[in-house]
């Protein structure tokens, strides 16, 4: 995807690029898309070029980001994800994250729904969800979580839905 591909689409608010073969995104691709509210990139191969995710930060009004099934792997931390202060919904399901590190989502003060279902998460660091004061729904189902420390879920005073279905909790 090249920067000039979206220049005539400056007023676009919804963009669906799901189920393609996108493995990298050029640095200025999303620069003209300041009005974009929803971006669906699920079913691509962005894990092959982790730096590509940072380019999404150009979408300063983004509220809904779908990065499901993108072959993203490793320990999930704040350096992997774009800074999106207005984001309300983030879907990171069906990747291969092994853990969630401290403060991973601190750049998402307005996040209300976070989906981490179907990954390989077995460790939630203390303060993994630090800064998610607006979070209402957290889906951690279908992972390998064995235990949950008190410190990993604190700070989430507005949480109303928490899904730990199909883990290894004892």
LINFEN-V773370 format. One line per field, one symbol per residue. phi: phi as a letter, one per 40 degrees, with the letter a starting at -180 (. if undefined). psi: psi as a letter, one per 40 degrees, with the letter a starting at -180 (. if undefined). A space follows every 50 residues. Layout:
phi: ???
psi: ???
//
This chain:
phi: .bdccbdcbcccbbbbbcfbbcbabcdbdcdcccccbbbbbcgbbcccad ccccccccccbcbbbbbcfbgcbhccacccbccbcccbbbbbcfbbccab cdgdbccbcbcbbbbbcfbbcbbbcdgdbdgccbcbbbbbcfbbccabcd ccbcgbcbcbbbbbdfbbcb
psi: hidededefdehehhhfifafheihidededefdehdhhheifafeeegd dddddeeegeehdhhhfifefhiahhidediihgdehdhhhfifafhdih ihedfeegdehdhhhfifafhehhihfdfhefeehdhhhfifafhdihid ddeiegeehdhhhfhfafi.
//
